[in-house]
Amino acid sequence: MATVTLHKSLPGFQSPAAGFEAPFDMLEACHERVHRMLALLARLQAHVQVNGCDIQAQQAAQDVMRYFDLAAPLHHQDEEMHVFPPLLASGDAAVVGVVQQLLAQHRAMELAWAGMRQVLTEIETNAPLMSGPFAALTAESVRTFTSAYDAHIRMEEGIAYPAAKELLTAEQLQTIGEDMMVRRGVPRSM
């Protein structure tokens, strides 16, 4: 049987060196990590179909869950606390509409993640193959999950982030960066 390499180098695998002093760079670096985790999820789906829930599959499932359980919620909080409010207050009807869509997508992606996580937990614990939630890890379910994130990221980077950058001052950006650090437990440098 062929083995699919789960943890391989991807183009752009190394995230840009973004610091909290540049919050939008951090947000975009997070999007790059989302793309890497989605690519890993796709490789995992193919791997499991051929090899079952082996050690590689279990580790990949753990990695994807760790990212979407920890980093993704913090990222959404960053946007909902700091990026979206000034856009909603801007009075620009088109931008407000985009933010409302993005907020609705956050809720939909959280629900989609809950279902995907259940499947990954089955893989992580080496549950019996092709029964129950495990059967839901199909190429189509991964494509749907990935497509939702891809469209969301395009809307954020193409519309929301540029509009927010125009509205936020240097002081506000510094405050945002500091809040991002605190919520992640990163100590402030002296």
N, CA and C atoms as an extended XYZ file, in Angstrom:
570
Properties=species:S:1:pos:R:3:atomname:S:1:resname:S:1:resid:I:1 pbc="F F F"
N         0.839       -1.196        0.000 N   MET     1
C         0.000        0.000        0.000 CA  MET     1
C         0.871        1.242        0.000 C   MET     1
N         0.429        2.245       -0.710 N   ALA     2
C         1.161        3.511       -0.763 CA  ALA     2
C         0.947        4.284        0.534 C   ALA     2
N         1.969        5.001        0.940 N   THR     3
C         1.873        5.845        2.121 CA  THR     3
C         1.893        7.295        1.696 C   THR     3
N         1.001        8.063        2.224 N   VAL     4
C         0.943        9.485        1.953 CA  VAL     4
C         1.777       10.190        3.013 C   VAL     4
N         2.696       11.045        2.597 N   THR     5
C         3.483       11.799        3.563 CA  THR     5
C         2.612       12.911        4.121 C   THR     5
N         2.387       12.854        5.424 N   LEU     6
C         1.500       13.829        6.037 CA  LEU     6
C         2.215       15.121        6.374 C   LEU     6
N         3.374       15.033        6.978 N   HIS     7
C         4.107       16.231        7.388 CA  HIS     7
C         5.242       16.470        6.417 C   HIS     7
N         4.915       17.092        5.317 N   LYS     8
C         5.947       17.411        4.346 CA  LYS     8
C         6.054       18.915        4.222 C   LYS     8
N         7.111       19.337        3.616 N   SER     9
C         7.315       20.769        3.432 CA  SER     9
C         6.352       21.276        2.368 C   SER     9
N         5.706       22.351        2.681 N   LEU    10
C         4.785       22.983        1.736 CA  LEU    10
C         5.361       24.319        1.304 C   LEU    10
N         5.049       24.778        0.104 N   PRO    11
C         5.475       26.130       -0.253 CA  PRO    11
C         4.931       27.105        0.782 C   PRO    11
N         5.787       27.969        1.255 N   GLY    12
C         5.355       28.937        2.252 CA  GLY    12
C         5.178       28.331        3.623 C   GLY    12
N         5.789       27.146        3.862 N   PHE    13
C         5.599       26.466        5.135 CA  PHE    13
C         6.070       27.304        6.300 C   PHE    13
N         7.138       28.050        6.115 N   GLN    14
C         7.615       28.913        7.183 CA  GLN    14
C         6.799       30.192        7.177 C   GLN    14
N         6.200       30.501        8.304 N   SER    15
C         5.416       31.723        8.414 CA  SER    15
C         6.345       32.911        8.431 C   SER    15
N         5.883       34.022        7.901 N   PRO    16
C         6.716       35.210        7.968 CA  PRO    16
C         6.941       35.593        9.423 C   PRO    16
N         8.075       36.213        9.670 N   ALA    17
C         8.386       36.645       11.032 CA  ALA    17
C         7.555       37.877       11.339 C   ALA    17
N         6.389       37.651       11.895 N   ALA    18
C         5.486       38.749       12.244 CA  ALA    18
C         5.464       38.869       13.751 C   ALA    18
N         5.502       40.100       14.224 N   GLY    19
C         5.462       40.334       15.657 CA  GLY    19
C         4.175       41.019       16.046 C   GLY    19
N         3.935       41.068       17.345 N   PHE    20
C         2.705       41.666       17.844 CA  PHE    20
C         2.663       43.172       17.609 C   PHE    20
N         3.815       43.778       17.307 N   GLU    21
C         3.819       45.207       17.008 CA  GLU    21
C         3.167       45.483       15.648 C   GLU    21
N         2.951       44.447       14.867 N   ALA    22
C         2.288       44.562       13.564 CA  ALA    22
C         1.102       43.595       13.537 C   ALA    22
N        -0.005       43.970       14.173 N   PRO    23
C        -1.121       43.021       14.328 CA  PRO    23
C        -1.677       42.464       13.018 C   PRO    23
N        -1.717       43.270       11.977 N   PHE    24
C        -2.266       42.745       10.723 CA  PHE    24
C        -1.323       41.733       10.090 C   PHE    24
N        -0.021       41.920       10.275 N   ASP    25
C         0.928       40.907        9.808 CA  ASP    25
C         0.711       39.604       10.568 C   ASP    25
N         0.443       39.717       11.869 N   MET    26
C         0.164       38.525       12.682 CA  MET    26
C        -1.114       37.829       12.206 C   MET    26
N        -2.138       38.606       11.921 N   LEU    27
C        -3.391       38.022       11.454 CA  LEU    27
C        -3.192       37.305       10.114 C   LEU    27
N        -2.426       37.905        9.226 N   GLU    28
C        -2.174       37.264        7.931 CA  GLU    28
C        -1.279       36.040        8.069 C   GLU    28
N        -0.326       36.080        9.001 N   ALA    29
C         0.502       34.900        9.257 CA  ALA    29
C        -0.370       33.757        9.787 C   ALA    29
N        -1.367       34.101       10.582 N   CYS    30
C        -2.307       33.093       11.070 CA  CYS    30
C        -3.073       32.479        9.897 C   CYS    30
N        -3.461       33.296        8.946 N   HIS    31
C        -4.143       32.767        7.759 CA  HIS    31
C        -3.245       31.789        7.010 C   HIS    31
N        -1.958       32.083        6.949 N   GLU    32
C        -1.024       31.167        6.298 CA  GLU    32
C        -0.987       29.830        7.045 C   GLU    32
N        -1.004       29.894        8.369 N   ARG    33
C        -1.023       28.651        9.163 CA  ARG    33
C        -2.346       27.898        8.957 C   ARG    33
N        -3.444       28.628        8.806 N   VAL    34
C        -4.725       27.970        8.498 CA  VAL    34
C        -4.590       27.184        7.206 C   VAL    34
N        -4.015       27.807        6.184 N   HIS    35
C        -3.837       27.108        4.900 CA  HIS    35
C        -2.981       25.851        5.072 C   HIS    35
N        -1.922       25.928        5.880 N   ARG    36
C        -1.074       24.754        6.110 CA  ARG    36
C        -1.853       23.653        6.811 C   ARG    36
N        -2.667       24.022        7.800 N   MET    37
C        -3.442       23.013        8.521 CA  MET    37
C        -4.516       22.398        7.626 C   MET    37
N        -5.096       23.201        6.744 N   LEU    38
C        -6.082       22.665        5.803 CA  LEU    38
C        -5.421       21.717        4.811 C   LEU    38
N        -4.206       22.036        4.393 N   ALA    39
C        -3.465       21.138        3.499 CA  ALA    39
C        -3.136       19.835        4.227 C   ALA    39
N        -2.756       19.933        5.488 N   LEU    40
C        -2.493       18.732        6.286 CA  LEU    40
C        -3.768       17.906        6.429 C   LEU    40
N        -4.892       18.559        6.639 N   LEU    41
C        -6.169       17.858        6.749 CA  LEU    41
C        -6.478       17.094        5.459 C   LEU    41
N        -6.226       17.710        4.320 N   ALA    42
C        -6.469       17.037        3.037 CA  ALA    42
C        -5.546       15.826        2.873 C   ALA    42
N        -4.276       15.982        3.246 N   ARG    43
C        -3.356       14.839        3.158 CA  ARG    43
C        -3.775       13.740        4.138 C   ARG    43
N        -4.247       14.143        5.308 N   LEU    44
C        -4.715       13.173        6.299 CA  LEU    44
C        -5.885       12.376        5.748 C   LEU    44
N        -6.825       13.060        5.125 N   GLN    45
C        -7.999       12.374        4.576 CA  GLN    45
C        -7.559       11.314        3.561 C   GLN    45
N        -6.644       11.668        2.674 N   ALA    46
C        -6.161       10.710        1.670 CA  ALA    46
C        -5.390        9.568        2.336 C   ALA    46
N        -4.585        9.908        3.311 N   HIS    47
C        -3.762        8.921        4.011 CA  HIS    47
C        -4.630        7.881        4.721 C   HIS    47
N        -5.649        8.333        5.413 N   VAL    48
C        -6.506        7.431        6.185 CA  VAL    48
C        -7.244        6.471        5.260 C   VAL    48
N        -7.605        6.934        4.089 N   GLN    49
C        -8.316        6.051        3.158 CA  GLN    49
C        -7.442        4.877        2.735 C   GLN    49
N        -6.122        5.099        2.695 N   VAL    50
C        -5.190        4.055        2.269 CA  VAL    50
C        -4.617        3.278        3.453 C   VAL    50
N        -4.262        3.996        4.526 N   ASN    51
C        -3.490        3.402        5.617 CA  ASN    51
C        -4.245        3.254        6.936 C   ASN    51
N        -5.439        3.782        7.007 N   GLY    52
C        -6.182        3.711        8.258 CA  GLY    52
C        -5.621        4.663        9.299 C   GLY    52
N        -5.947        4.391       10.539 N   CYS    53
C        -5.576        5.277       11.651 CA  CYS    53
C        -4.227        4.874       12.235 C   CYS    53
N        -3.188        4.981       11.434 N   ASP    54
C        -1.859        4.646       11.914 CA  ASP    54
C        -1.279        5.801       12.735 C   ASP    54
N        -0.059        5.657       13.178 N   ILE    55
C         0.589        6.668       14.020 CA  ILE    55
C         0.668        8.008       13.298 C   ILE    55
N         1.012        7.992       12.016 N   GLN    56
C         1.078        9.248       11.257 CA  GLN    56
C        -0.274        9.946       11.232 C   GLN    56
N        -1.326        9.186       11.015 N   ALA    57
C        -2.676        9.763       10.975 CA  ALA    57
C        -3.052       10.330       12.339 C   ALA    57
N        -2.729        9.604       13.391 N   GLN    58
C        -3.051       10.080       14.729 CA  GLN    58
C        -2.325       11.391       15.040 C   GLN    58
N        -1.042       11.465       14.676 N   GLN    59
C        -0.271       12.691       14.929 CA  GLN    59
C        -0.817       13.857       14.106 C   GLN    59
N        -1.142       13.613       12.853 N   ALA    60
C        -1.690       14.675       12.006 CA  ALA    60
C        -3.031       15.159       12.564 C   ALA    60
N        -3.873       14.232       13.005 N   ALA    61
C        -5.160       14.617       13.592 CA  ALA    61
C        -4.938       15.484       14.829 C   ALA    61
N        -3.965       15.105       15.672 N   GLN    62
C        -3.647       15.904       16.863 CA  GLN    62
C        -3.188       17.306       16.476 C   GLN    62
N        -2.342       17.401       15.456 N   ASP    63
C        -1.825       18.705       15.026 CA  ASP    63
C        -2.940       19.614       14.524 C   ASP    63
N        -3.827       19.064       13.706 N   VAL    64
C        -4.944       19.861       13.183 CA  VAL    64
C        -5.862       20.295       14.331 C   VAL    64
N        -6.142       19.369       15.243 N   MET    65
C        -7.018       19.722       16.369 CA  MET    65
C        -6.376       20.787       17.253 C   MET    65
N        -5.088       20.655       17.509 N   ARG    66
C        -4.409       21.638       18.357 CA  ARG    66
C        -4.540       23.036       17.745 C   ARG    66
N        -4.338       23.131       16.443 N   TYR    67
C        -4.418       24.438       15.805 CA  TYR    67
C        -5.840       25.007       15.875 C   TYR    67
N        -6.808       24.235       15.440 N   PHE    68
C        -8.178       24.749       15.372 CA  PHE    68
C        -8.847       24.862       16.740 C   PHE    68
N        -8.318       24.169       17.740 N   ASP    69
C        -8.839       24.311       19.100 CA  ASP    69
C        -8.261       25.524       19.817 C   ASP    69
N        -7.006       25.863       19.535 N   LEU    70
C        -6.327       26.914       20.288 CA  LEU    70
C        -6.127       28.202       19.491 C   LEU    70
N        -5.413       28.115       18.402 N   ALA    71
C        -5.043       29.321       17.654 CA  ALA    71
C        -6.221       29.928       16.889 C   ALA    71
N        -7.013       29.120       16.249 N   ALA    72
C        -8.114       29.658       15.442 CA  ALA    72
C        -9.113       30.461       16.275 C   ALA    72
N        -9.528       29.977       17.449 N   PRO    73
C       -10.450       30.796       18.248 CA  PRO    73
C        -9.835       32.131       18.679 C   PRO    73
N        -8.549       32.129       19.023 N   LEU    74
C        -7.889       33.394       19.386 CA  LEU    74
C        -7.869       34.352       18.199 C   LEU    74
N        -7.631       33.817       17.032 N   HIS    75
C        -7.622       34.629       15.812 CA  HIS    75
C        -8.989       35.266       15.581 C   HIS    75
N       -10.045       34.483       15.710 N   HIS    76
C       -11.396       35.030       15.531 CA  HIS    76
C       -11.683       36.090       16.588 C   HIS    76
N       -11.239       35.856       17.817 N   GLN    77
C       -11.417       36.857       18.868 CA  GLN    77
C       -10.683       38.151       18.522 C   GLN    77
N        -9.457       38.023       18.008 N   ASP    78
C        -8.699       39.216       17.600 CA  ASP    78
C        -9.528       40.052       16.624 C   ASP    78
N       -10.074       39.392       15.637 N   GLU    79
C       -10.852       40.104       14.623 CA  GLU    79
C       -12.120       40.702       15.215 C   GLU    79
N       -12.814       39.928       16.026 N   GLU    80
C       -14.089       40.388       16.571 CA  GLU    80
C       -13.918       41.487       17.612 C   GLU    80
N       -12.778       41.515       18.267 N   MET    81
C       -12.531       42.546       19.283 CA  MET    81
C       -11.906       43.814       18.703 C   MET    81
N       -11.085       43.651       17.656 N   HIS    82
C       -10.268       44.778       17.218 CA  HIS    82
C       -10.442       45.204       15.768 C   HIS    82
N       -10.748       44.282       14.892 N   VAL    83
C       -10.854       44.625       13.470 CA  VAL    83
C       -12.290       44.985       13.108 C   VAL    83
N       -13.229       44.177       13.513 N   PHE    84
C       -14.608       44.367       13.089 CA  PHE    84
C       -15.307       45.582       13.720 C   PHE    84
N       -15.116       45.875       15.011 N   PRO    85
C       -15.845       47.016       15.602 CA  PRO    85
C       -15.628       48.347       14.889 C   PRO    85
N       -14.387       48.741       14.547 N   PRO    86
C       -14.271       50.024       13.842 CA  PRO    86
C       -14.916       49.989       12.460 C   PRO    86
N       -14.928       48.824       11.844 N   LEU    87
C       -15.572       48.709       10.529 CA  LEU    87
C       -17.080       48.836       10.660 C   LEU    87
N       -17.645       48.229       11.694 N   LEU    88
C       -19.092       48.340       11.914 CA  LEU    88
C       -19.485       49.779       12.246 C   LEU    88
N       -18.595       50.489       12.920 N   ALA    89
C       -18.871       51.886       13.295 CA  ALA    89
C       -18.567       52.864       12.169 C   ALA    89
N       -17.989       52.381       11.078 N   SER    90
C       -17.544       53.272        9.998 CA  SER    90
C       -18.690       53.937        9.251 C   SER    90
N       -19.845       53.307        9.257 N   GLY    91
C       -20.974       53.861        8.522 CA  GLY    91
C       -20.972       53.491        7.044 C   GLY    91
N       -19.959       52.787        6.591 N   ASP    92
C       -19.868       52.348        5.196 CA  ASP    92
C       -20.721       51.080        5.053 C   ASP    92
N       -21.861       51.225        4.390 N   ALA    93
C       -22.829       50.121        4.306 CA  ALA    93
C       -22.219       48.866        3.689 C   ALA    93
N       -21.390       49.025        2.673 N   ALA    94
C       -20.781       47.852        2.024 CA  ALA    94
C       -19.846       47.134        2.990 C   ALA    94
N       -19.037       47.898        3.697 N   VAL    95
C       -18.088       47.305        4.645 CA  VAL    95
C       -18.837       46.663        5.817 C   VAL    95
N       -19.868       47.331        6.308 N   VAL    96
C       -20.675       46.764        7.386 CA  VAL    96
C       -21.288       45.435        6.937 C   VAL    96
N       -21.764       45.380        5.713 N   GLY    97
C       -22.315       44.133        5.178 CA  GLY    97
C       -21.285       43.022        5.127 C   GLY    97
N       -20.068       43.355        4.739 N   VAL    98
C       -18.988       42.367        4.697 CA  VAL    98
C       -18.695       41.861        6.107 C   VAL    98
N       -18.624       42.761        7.066 N   VAL    99
C       -18.332       42.357        8.450 CA  VAL    99
C       -19.450       41.461        8.978 C   VAL    99
N       -20.681       41.773        8.668 N   GLN   100
C       -21.787       40.922        9.107 CA  GLN   100
C       -21.661       39.525        8.503 C   GLN   100
N       -21.247       39.457        7.243 N   GLN   101
C       -21.010       38.156        6.610 CA  GLN   101
C       -19.870       37.419        7.305 C   GLN   101
N       -18.789       38.137        7.597 N   LEU   102
C       -17.634       37.520        8.252 CA  LEU   102
C       -18.008       36.976        9.635 C   LEU   102
N       -18.787       37.744       10.380 N   LEU   103
C       -19.230       37.279       11.697 CA  LEU   103
C       -20.093       36.015       11.572 C   LEU   103
N       -20.986       36.005       10.613 N   ALA   104
C       -21.814       34.816       10.392 CA  ALA   104
C       -20.942       33.632        9.969 C   ALA   104
N       -19.933       33.902        9.163 N   GLN   105
C       -19.017       32.828        8.756 CA  GLN   105
C       -18.235       32.292        9.951 C   GLN   105
N       -17.829       33.160       10.874 N   HIS   106
C       -17.146       32.681       12.078 CA  HIS   106
C       -18.016       31.659       12.799 C   HIS   106
N       -19.287       31.979       12.987 N   ARG   107
C       -20.188       31.055       13.688 CA  ARG   107
C       -20.335       29.751       12.889 C   ARG   107
N       -20.492       29.859       11.577 N   ALA   108
C       -20.641       28.662       10.743 CA  ALA   108
C       -19.368       27.813       10.770 C   ALA   108
N       -18.206       28.463       10.755 N   MET   109
C       -16.949       27.711       10.785 CA  MET   109
C       -16.748       27.041       12.136 C   MET   109
N       -17.206       27.674       13.205 N   GLU   110
C       -17.125       27.046       14.527 CA  GLU   110
C       -17.968       25.774       14.572 C   GLU   110
N       -19.159       25.829       13.986 N   LEU   111
C       -20.017       24.644       13.933 CA  LEU   111
C       -19.398       23.563       13.045 C   LEU   111
N       -18.871       23.964       11.908 N   ALA   112
C       -18.227       22.999       11.006 CA  ALA   112
C       -17.027       22.359       11.699 C   ALA   112
N       -16.260       23.155       12.447 N   TRP   113
C       -15.116       22.616       13.152 CA  TRP   113
C       -15.548       21.585       14.203 C   TRP   113
N       -16.640       21.826       14.889 N   ALA   114
C       -17.107       20.872       15.901 CA  ALA   114
C       -17.338       19.501       15.271 C   ALA   114
N       -17.932       19.480       14.096 N   GLY   115
C       -18.146       18.208       13.399 CA  GLY   115
C       -16.848       17.593       12.919 C   GLY   115
N       -15.967       18.411       12.361 N   MET   116
C       -14.685       17.903       11.876 CA  MET   116
C       -13.841       17.390       13.038 C   MET   116
N       -13.911       18.087       14.164 N   ARG   117
C       -13.131       17.680       15.339 CA  ARG   117
C       -13.569       16.304       15.829 C   ARG   117
N       -14.856       16.052       15.794 N   GLN   118
C       -15.365       14.750       16.220 CA  GLN   118
C       -14.746       13.640       15.366 C   GLN   118
N       -14.657       13.880       14.073 N   VAL   119
C       -14.058       12.903       13.172 CA  VAL   119
C       -12.572       12.731       13.486 C   VAL   119
N       -11.868       13.831       13.706 N   LEU   120
C       -10.439       13.756       13.994 CA  LEU   120
C       -10.171       13.070       15.328 C   LEU   120
N       -11.061       13.239       16.282 N   THR   121
C       -10.919       12.542       17.565 CA  THR   121
C       -11.007       11.037       17.357 C   THR   121
N       -11.889       10.615       16.464 N   GLU   122
C       -12.002        9.185       16.135 CA  GLU   122
C       -10.686        8.673       15.544 C   GLU   122
N       -10.070        9.477       14.693 N   ILE   123
C        -8.791        9.078       14.096 CA  ILE   123
C        -7.700        9.051       15.165 C   ILE   123
N        -7.659       10.090       15.988 N   GLU   124
C        -6.633       10.191       17.029 CA  GLU   124
C        -6.677        8.999       17.981 C   GLU   124
N        -7.870        8.531       18.288 N   THR   125
C        -8.016        7.426       19.237 CA  THR   125
C        -8.055        6.075       18.539 C   THR   125
N        -7.790        6.068       17.227 N   ASN   126
C        -7.719        4.830       16.444 CA  ASN   126
C        -9.027        4.056       16.509 C   ASN   126
N       -10.118        4.796       16.356 N   ALA   127
C       -11.448        4.177       16.383 CA  ALA   127
C       -11.631        3.282       15.152 C   ALA   127
N       -12.593        2.379       15.210 N   PRO   128
C       -12.850        1.507       14.058 CA  PRO   128
C       -13.115        2.323       12.794 C   PRO   128
N       -12.530        1.896       11.711 N   LEU   129
C       -12.640        2.625       10.456 CA  LEU   129
C       -14.015        2.496        9.817 C   LEU   129
N       -14.341        3.532        9.090 N   MET   130
C       -15.513        3.598        8.226 CA  MET   130
C       -16.836        3.349        8.954 C   MET   130
N       -16.886        3.766       10.200 N   SER   131
C       -18.152        3.695       10.916 CA  SER   131
C       -18.347        4.990       11.680 C   SER   131
N       -19.566        5.300       11.991 N   GLY   132
C       -19.858        6.485       12.776 CA  GLY   132
C       -19.274        7.739       12.166 C   GLY   132
N       -18.805        8.650       13.012 N   PRO   133
C       -18.291        9.932       12.531 CA  PRO   133
C       -17.085        9.795       11.602 C   PRO   133
N       -16.315        8.707       11.752 N   PHE   134
C       -15.137        8.553       10.908 CA  PHE   134
C       -15.503        8.579        9.432 C   PHE   134
N       -16.622        7.982        9.078 N   ALA   135
C       -17.035        7.922        7.680 CA  ALA   135
C       -17.258        9.316        7.098 C   ALA   135
N       -17.395       10.326        7.970 N   ALA   136
C       -17.628       11.696        7.499 CA  ALA   136
C       -16.374       12.353        6.951 C   ALA   136
N       -15.189       11.778        7.187 N   LEU   137
C       -13.961       12.378        6.669 CA  LEU   137
C       -13.782       11.941        5.223 C   LEU   137
N       -14.509       12.598        4.367 N   THR   138
C       -14.435       12.318        2.937 CA  THR   138
C       -13.711       13.467        2.251 C   THR   138
N       -13.282       13.225        1.043 N   ALA   139
C       -12.643       14.292        0.275 CA  ALA   139
C       -13.601       15.474        0.140 C   ALA   139
N       -14.880       15.187       -0.012 N   GLU   140
C       -15.871       16.267       -0.156 CA  GLU   140
C       -16.008       17.070        1.137 C   GLU   140
N       -16.029       16.408        2.287 N   SER   141
C       -16.164       17.150        3.547 CA  SER   141
C       -14.942       18.034        3.788 C   SER   141
N       -13.765       17.550        3.431 N   VAL   142
C       -12.542       18.348        3.584 CA  VAL   142
C       -12.563       19.525        2.607 C   VAL   142
N       -12.998       19.283        1.368 N   ARG   143
C       -13.096       20.376        0.381 CA  ARG   143
C       -14.073       21.449        0.845 C   ARG   143
N       -15.203       21.040        1.389 N   THR   144
C       -16.203       21.998        1.867 CA  THR   144
C       -15.646       22.831        3.011 C   THR   144
N       -14.992       22.173        3.968 N   PHE   145
C       -14.397       22.856        5.108 CA  PHE   145
C       -13.314       23.834        4.635 C   PHE   145
N       -12.468       23.376        3.731 N   THR   146
C       -11.387       24.205        3.192 CA  THR   146
C       -11.931       25.375        2.380 C   THR   146
N       -12.918       25.134        1.557 N   SER   147
C       -13.496       26.193        0.723 CA  SER   147
C       -14.085       27.312        1.564 C   SER   147
N       -14.731       26.950        2.668 N   ALA   148
C       -15.304       27.968        3.546 CA  ALA   148
C       -14.203       28.860        4.110 C   ALA   148
N       -13.119       28.264        4.551 N   TYR   149
C       -12.004       29.052        5.080 CA  TYR   149
C       -11.354       29.897        3.988 C   TYR   149
N       -11.159       29.323        2.811 N   ASP   150
C       -10.520       30.074        1.713 CA  ASP   150
C       -11.328       31.322        1.360 C   ASP   150
N       -12.632       31.181        1.215 N   ALA   151
C       -13.481       32.324        0.865 CA  ALA   151
C       -13.467       33.366        1.983 C   ALA   151
N       -13.485       32.904        3.203 N   HIS   152
C       -13.470       33.794        4.363 CA  HIS   152
C       -12.165       34.607        4.396 C   HIS   152
N       -11.062       33.940        4.223 N   ILE   153
C        -9.759       34.609        4.265 CA  ILE   153
C        -9.636       35.630        3.134 C   ILE   153
N       -10.104       35.271        1.954 N   ARG   154
C       -10.060       36.225        0.828 CA  ARG   154
C       -10.851       37.487        1.151 C   ARG   154
N       -12.006       37.330        1.781 N   MET   155
C       -12.840       38.479        2.123 CA  MET   155
C       -12.158       39.333        3.198 C   MET   155
N       -11.548       38.685        4.169 N   GLU   156
C       -10.861       39.441        5.219 CA  GLU   156
C        -9.663       40.199        4.661 C   GLU   156
N        -8.806       39.493        3.934 N   GLU   157
C        -7.585       40.124        3.434 CA  GLU   157
C        -7.852       41.098        2.285 C   GLU   157
N        -8.914       40.863        1.545 N   GLY   158
C        -9.211       41.720        0.405 CA  GLY   158
C       -10.049       42.944        0.739 C   GLY   158
N       -10.872       42.841        1.781 N   ILE   159
C       -11.789       43.942        2.093 CA  ILE   159
C       -11.629       44.434        3.535 C   ILE   159
N       -11.820       43.541        4.499 N   ALA   160
C       -11.880       43.964        5.899 CA  ALA   160
C       -10.550       44.517        6.410 C   ALA   160
N        -9.471       43.803        6.193 N   TYR   161
C        -8.183       44.270        6.722 CA  TYR   161
C        -7.760       45.601        6.110 C   TYR   161
N        -7.818       45.749        4.783 N   PRO   162
C        -7.428       47.062        4.231 CA  PRO   162
C        -8.302       48.202        4.759 C   PRO   162
N        -9.600       47.957        4.891 N   ALA   163
C       -10.495       49.006        5.398 CA  ALA   163
C       -10.167       49.343        6.854 C   ALA   163
N        -9.878       48.328        7.659 N   ALA   164
C        -9.554       48.570        9.071 CA  ALA   164
C        -8.217       49.300        9.206 C   ALA   164
N        -7.252       48.961        8.373 N   LYS   165
C        -5.948       49.636        8.420 CA  LYS   165
C        -6.097       51.133        8.183 C   LYS   165
N        -7.047       51.495        7.346 N   GLU   166
C        -7.297       52.908        7.060 CA  GLU   166
C        -7.892       53.640        8.261 C   GLU   166
N        -8.592       52.918        9.124 N   LEU   167
C        -9.296       53.541       10.239 CA  LEU   167
C        -8.496       53.581       11.539 C   LEU   167
N        -7.578       52.643       11.706 N   LEU   168
C        -6.878       52.512       12.988 CA  LEU   168
C        -5.614       53.362       13.038 C   LEU   168
N        -5.388       53.976       14.190 N   THR   169
C        -4.192       54.796       14.394 CA  THR   169
C        -3.038       53.908       14.864 C   THR   169
N        -1.843       54.468       14.862 N   ALA   170
C        -0.664       53.746       15.348 CA  ALA   170
C        -0.851       53.339       16.808 C   ALA   170
N        -1.437       54.216       17.597 N   GLU   171
C        -1.667       53.904       19.009 CA  GLU   171
C        -2.664       52.747       19.159 C   GLU   171
N        -3.703       52.764       18.346 N   GLN   172
C        -4.678       51.677       18.403 CA  GLN   172
C        -4.037       50.353       17.985 C   GLN   172
N        -3.190       50.395       16.977 N   LEU   173
C        -2.498       49.182       16.535 CA  LEU   173
C        -1.601       48.643       17.643 C   LEU   173
N        -0.944       49.536       18.366 N   GLN   174
C        -0.092       49.121       19.474 CA  GLN   174
C        -0.934       48.457       20.568 C   GLN   174
N        -2.077       49.041       20.870 N   THR   175
C        -2.975       48.471       21.875 CA  THR   175
C        -3.478       47.098       21.433 C   THR   175
N        -3.802       46.973       20.172 N   ILE   176
C        -4.258       45.685       19.634 CA  ILE   176
C        -3.161       44.643       19.796 C   ILE   176
N        -1.946       45.001       19.405 N   GLY   177
C        -0.823       44.066       19.525 CA  GLY   177
C        -0.589       43.641       20.960 C   GLY   177
N        -0.679       44.595       21.878 N   GLU   178
C        -0.495       44.275       23.296 CA  GLU   178
C        -1.591       43.340       23.799 C   GLU   178
N        -2.828       43.587       23.384 N   ASP   179
C        -3.921       42.712       23.795 CA  ASP   179
C        -3.732       41.305       23.233 C   ASP   179
N        -3.288       41.215       21.993 N   MET   180
C        -3.046       39.903       21.394 CA  MET   180
C        -1.999       39.136       22.205 C   MET   180
N        -0.956       39.826       22.638 N   MET   181
C         0.093       39.197       23.450 CA  MET   181
C        -0.468       38.709       24.779 C   MET   181
N        -1.191       39.578       25.465 N   VAL   182
C        -1.721       39.247       26.787 CA  VAL   182
C        -2.643       38.036       26.709 C   VAL   182
N        -3.553       38.030       25.737 N   ARG   183
C        -4.505       36.919       25.630 CA  ARG   183
C        -3.834       35.606       25.268 C   ARG   183
N        -2.629       35.665       24.739 N   ARG   184
C        -1.873       34.451       24.408 CA  ARG   184
C        -0.843       34.098       25.485 C   ARG   184
N        -0.791       34.907       26.529 N   GLY   185
C         0.140       34.627       27.606 CA  GLY   185
C         1.591       34.915       27.268 C   GLY   185
N         1.811       35.790       26.277 N   VAL   186
C         3.169       36.156       25.888 CA  VAL   186
C         3.645       37.290       26.794 C   VAL   186
N         4.785       37.096       27.453 N   PRO   187
C         5.267       38.170       28.327 CA  PRO   187
C         5.706       39.393       27.512 C   PRO   187
N         5.452       40.546       28.088 N   ARG   188
C         5.867       41.781       27.426 CA  ARG   188
C         7.374       41.942       27.577 C   ARG   188
N         7.999       42.400       26.497 N   SER   189
C         9.449       42.643       26.584 CA  SER   189
C         9.680       43.987       27.233 C   SER   189
N        10.767       44.088       27.935 N   MET   190
C        11.070       45.336       28.647 CA  MET   190
C        11.693       46.348       27.738 C   MET   190
